[in-house]
Amino acid sequence: MPGDLVIRGSVVVPEAELSWRFSRSSGPGGQGVNTTDSRVELSFDVSRTTALPLALRERALTRLEDRLVDGVLTVSASEQRSQWQNRLSAEQKLAAVLAEAIAPPPRPRVATRPSAGARRRRVDAKKRRGDIKKLRRVDPD
C-alpha cells in the first residue's frame, strides 16, 4: 500500500504528494472504539501537483472546483473498522475521483433524424393509446 498511487495509464501520483490524516470514526464499535483512529482522510493538492501535465491539471481543477478547498482534494473513508482497510478505500476513492476528473471529454453527439419505422411505431402507439381511452368513454345516450 505505501508507495505511489496509480490513477490511470501513465498518470501516477508520488507518495510524497499525498497527505494522510487519521481520527476516530463515528458510529458503533467494540472495545477499541474510543482508542483507535480508524477514520482516514487522504488529501492531494491538485493545484500544485507535478504528477499531472498542465492540460490534465487544468481539466481536473475545472471539473473538481466544487470539491476543492484551496486547490486541495480530500477524500475520507470510515466504512471499515480497520484503519488499514480504510486507507485502501481512501486510495481507491481518490484514484477514482481523479481518473474521472482527468478523463477526456465525451465525443459530441451528432444529431440524427428518427427513421421512418420509428416515426410509424410512435404514431401507431399513440393511436392504440387513443383507442384504449375511447373505449373507456361513457356515451350520454
C-alpha angles and dihedrals in degrees: 000000000000109000141061120340115234111214100177135319110329096352108106126166112215116234090239091066094056120088121201128201127180130199141157115289121231126234135051122332145152133264093307096053094106097041107044125078098214100150112096131202118190118194130192125184103225095178095057102033123127092195094080125062114240095259093051092044092053091047091051093047091051096047095042099041092116092053099043125095109197089338094307122123115207128189125182134201127193102145095108129059091226121079089212093057091046089052090054091047092050091051091051092048093049092047091049094048093048093044090053092046095052096040114120116261116266119263112267115260116253111222113235134179123241114259122250090252092053091050091049092049090050093052092045091052090050091050092049091050091049091050091052091052091046090057090055094058119107115222113228093218 
